[in-house]
C-alpha cells in the first residue's frame, strides 16, 4: 500500500507534466504564429517596395516629360 502523501505527489507530478506539455504546445504554436507574422511582414515589405518602384518609375517618366518641354 502506498503512503498517504504519495497519492498527492502522483497527482502533483501528473499536473506538472500536463502543464509542461501544454507549455510545449503553446510554444510551438507561438513559434508558428511568429513565423507566419514574419512572412506576412516580408510580403508587405515586398509589396511596399514594388509600389515604391512603380511610383519612382512614374516620377521619372513625368520628370523626363517636363525636361523635354
N, CA, C and O of each residue as an XYZ file, in Angstrom:
276
protein
N       0.843     -1.180      0.000
C       0.000      0.000      0.000
C       0.890      1.246      0.000
O       1.927      1.281      0.663
N       0.473      2.256     -0.746
C       1.235      3.496     -0.850
C       1.006      4.389      0.355
O      -0.091      4.396      0.914
N       2.005      5.133      0.761
C       1.793      6.094      1.839
C       0.782      7.154      1.407
O       0.580      7.392      0.216
N       0.158      7.778      2.388
C      -0.895      8.763      2.123
C      -0.390      9.907      1.251
O      -1.102     10.353      0.351
N       0.801     10.379      1.496
C       1.335     11.514      0.743
C       1.674     11.191     -0.701
O       1.750     12.102     -1.525
N       1.880      9.917     -1.036
C       2.309      9.566     -2.392
C       1.206      9.798     -3.420
O       1.498     10.124     -4.571
N      -0.055      9.636     -3.025
C      -1.160      9.893     -3.948
C      -1.171     11.358     -4.342
O      -1.361     11.699     -5.510
N      -0.966     12.211     -3.365
C      -0.916     13.646     -3.622
C       0.249     13.963     -4.551
O       0.117     14.771     -5.470
N       1.406     13.315     -4.305
C       2.588     13.567     -5.143
C       2.338     13.107     -6.578
O       2.774     13.762     -7.525
N       1.632     11.971     -6.743
C       1.336     11.475     -8.093
C       0.448     12.453     -8.846
O       0.663     12.714    -10.030
N      -0.551     12.994     -8.155
C      -1.428     13.986     -8.793
C      -0.646     15.238     -9.156
O      -0.817     15.800    -10.238
N       0.217     15.669     -8.237
C       1.011     16.872     -8.481
C       1.963     16.643     -9.657
O       2.128     17.509    -10.516
N       2.590     15.454     -9.677
C       3.510     15.113    -10.762
C       2.757     15.087    -12.095
O       3.253     15.586    -13.105
N       1.563     14.506    -12.088
C       0.736     14.460    -13.293
C       0.392     15.876    -13.755
O       0.459     16.181    -14.946
N       0.026     16.728    -12.812
C      -0.330     18.108    -13.142
C       0.878     18.854    -13.710
O       0.743     19.596    -14.683
N       2.047     18.667    -13.117
C       3.262     19.317    -13.619
C       3.584     18.847    -15.036
O       3.951     19.647    -15.897
N       3.442     17.550    -15.266
C       3.689     17.001    -16.590
C       2.686     17.560    -17.601
O       3.045     17.922    -18.721
N       1.435     17.621    -17.183
C       0.379     18.175    -18.033
C       0.690     19.629    -18.385
O       0.578     20.026    -19.545
N       1.078     20.416    -17.390
C       1.414     21.825    -17.631
C       2.609     21.955    -18.571
O       2.631     22.825    -19.442
N       3.596     21.090    -18.390
C       4.779     21.125    -19.258
C       4.386     20.834    -20.701
O       4.865     21.496    -21.622
N       3.520     19.851    -20.900
C       3.063     19.534    -22.258
C       2.278     20.692    -22.855
O       2.426     20.997    -24.038
N       1.447     21.336    -22.049
C       0.704     22.500    -22.540
C       1.656     23.610    -22.955
O       1.463     24.248    -23.989
N       2.686     23.838    -22.147
C       3.664     24.876    -22.480
C       4.363     24.567    -23.794
O       4.587     25.459    -24.612
N       4.706     23.301    -23.991
C       5.363     22.914    -25.245
C       4.424     23.159    -26.417
O       4.839     23.674    -27.455
N       3.157     22.787    -26.250
C       2.191     23.007    -27.331
C       2.039     24.493    -27.609
O       2.063     24.909    -28.767
N       1.884     25.296    -26.571
C       1.706     26.730    -26.768
C       2.945     27.354    -27.391
O       2.838     28.221    -28.258
N       4.115     26.918    -26.955
C       5.341     27.490    -27.504
C       5.484     27.160    -28.979
O       5.922     28.006    -29.758
N       5.123     25.941    -29.379
C       5.227     25.597    -30.801
C       4.212     26.396    -31.604
O       4.507     26.824    -32.720
N       3.021     26.601    -31.054
C       2.017     27.415    -31.736
C       2.517     28.850    -31.834
O       2.374     29.484    -32.879
N       3.101     29.368    -30.758
C       3.635     30.724    -30.783
C       4.735     30.855    -31.822
O       4.816     31.865    -32.521
N       5.574     29.846    -31.927
C       6.655     29.878    -32.914
C       6.076     29.898    -34.324
O       6.563     30.626    -35.190
N       5.042     29.102    -34.552
C       4.399     29.086    -35.867
C       3.759     30.433    -36.164
O       3.845     30.936    -37.285
N       3.116     31.019    -35.153
C       2.498     32.336    -35.345
C       3.556     33.389    -35.651
O       3.377     34.214    -36.547
N       4.655     33.358    -34.906
C       5.729     34.320    -35.149
C       6.294     34.166    -36.552
O       6.565     35.158    -37.228
N       6.471     32.930    -36.991
C       6.990     32.681    -38.335
C       6.009     33.201    -39.388
O       6.414     33.834    -40.364
N       4.719     32.930    -39.182
C       3.701     33.411    -40.121
C       3.665     34.935    -40.141
O       3.544     35.544    -41.204
N       3.770     35.551    -38.961
C       3.782     37.013    -38.894
C       4.998     37.565    -39.626
O       4.900     38.566    -40.335
N       6.145     36.911    -39.454
C       7.371     37.353    -40.118
C       7.209     37.270    -41.637
O       7.593     38.192    -42.356
N       6.640     36.165    -42.121
C       6.420     36.018    -43.558
C       5.449     37.081    -44.057
O       5.638     37.643    -45.136
N       4.415     37.356    -43.275
C       3.424     38.359    -43.642
C       4.070     39.738    -43.737
O       3.788     40.500    -44.662
N       4.935     40.055    -42.778
C       5.635     41.338    -42.803
C       6.539     41.437    -44.022
O       6.619     42.490    -44.654
N       7.223     40.340    -44.354
C       8.091     40.337    -45.535
C       7.279     40.571    -46.800
O       7.709     41.305    -47.690
N       6.094     39.944    -46.885
C       5.235     40.139    -48.052
C       4.818     41.599    -48.160
O       4.827     42.170    -49.250
N       4.450     42.207    -47.028
C       4.062     43.619    -47.042
C       5.236     44.508    -47.442
O       5.065     45.469    -48.193
N       6.422     44.186    -46.944
C       7.606     44.965    -47.314
C       7.871     44.852    -48.808
O       8.202     45.841    -49.462
N       7.724     43.639    -49.347
C       7.927     43.444    -50.784
C       6.888     44.215    -51.591
O       7.211     44.814    -52.616
N       5.632     44.197    -51.124
C       4.581     44.964    -51.797
C       4.898     46.451    -51.747
O       4.741     47.157    -52.743
N       5.342     46.929    -50.589
C       5.692     48.345    -50.446
C       6.833     48.723    -51.383
O       6.818     49.797    -51.983
N       7.822     47.842    -51.508
C       8.947     48.112    -52.407
C       8.489     48.154    -53.860
O       8.960     48.984    -54.637
N       7.573     47.263    -54.227
C       7.044     47.277    -55.590
C       6.283     48.568    -55.864
O       6.431     49.171    -56.927
N       5.472     48.987    -54.904
C       4.719     50.238    -55.046
C       5.681     51.409    -55.156
O       5.495     52.296    -55.989
N       6.703     51.412    -54.323
C       7.702     52.481    -54.353
C       8.428     52.505    -55.699
O       8.669     53.575    -56.257
N       8.771     51.338    -56.213
C       9.424     51.261    -57.526
C       8.518     51.805    -58.627
O       8.975     52.525    -59.515
N       7.225     51.458    -58.567
C       6.276     51.959    -59.568
C       6.159     53.477    -59.490
O       6.143     54.159    -60.515
N       6.077     54.002    -58.264
C       5.968     55.451    -58.092
C       7.234     56.151    -58.580
O       7.157     57.208    -59.206
N       8.384     55.571    -58.300
C       9.646     56.159    -58.751
C       9.713     56.159    -60.273
O      10.142     57.140    -60.880
N       9.292     55.065    -60.884
C       9.292     54.972    -62.343
C       8.366     56.027    -62.946
O       8.717     56.691    -63.921
N       7.188     56.171    -62.358
C       6.222     57.165    -62.841
C       6.793     58.574    -62.663
O       6.663     59.418    -63.550
N       7.423     58.823    -61.516
C       8.046     60.124    -61.266
C       9.118     60.416    -62.314
O       9.193     61.521    -62.851
N       9.943     59.413    -62.595
C      10.995     59.586    -63.601
C      10.403     59.871    -64.980
O      10.947     60.672    -65.740
N       9.284     59.213    -65.301
C       8.616     59.473    -66.584
C       8.114     60.912    -66.647
O       8.318     61.591    -67.653
N       7.462     61.384    -65.589
C       6.969     62.767    -65.559
C       8.125     63.759    -65.618
O       8.043     64.782    -66.299
N       9.188     63.453    -64.909
C      10.354     64.336    -64.913
C      10.945     64.426    -66.316
O      11.338     65.502    -66.766
N      11.004     63.304    -66.991
C      11.533     63.278    -68.349
C      10.642     64.101    -69.287
O      11.146     64.826    -70.145
N       9.329     63.990    -69.125
C       8.393     64.781    -69.938
C       8.598     66.263    -69.676
O       8.636     67.059    -70.614
N       8.732     66.642    -68.405
C       8.938     68.057    -68.061
C      10.278     68.560    -68.595
O      10.378     69.694    -69.063
N      11.285     67.731    -68.524
C      12.604     68.132    -69.030
C      12.580     68.352    -70.542
O      13.325     69.184    -71.060
N      11.737     67.618    -71.241
C      11.645     67.760    -72.694
C      10.942     69.051    -73.091
O      11.165     69.556    -74.191
N      10.106     69.588    -72.228
C       9.338     70.793    -72.567
C      10.145     72.030    -72.470
O       9.636     73.121    -72.725
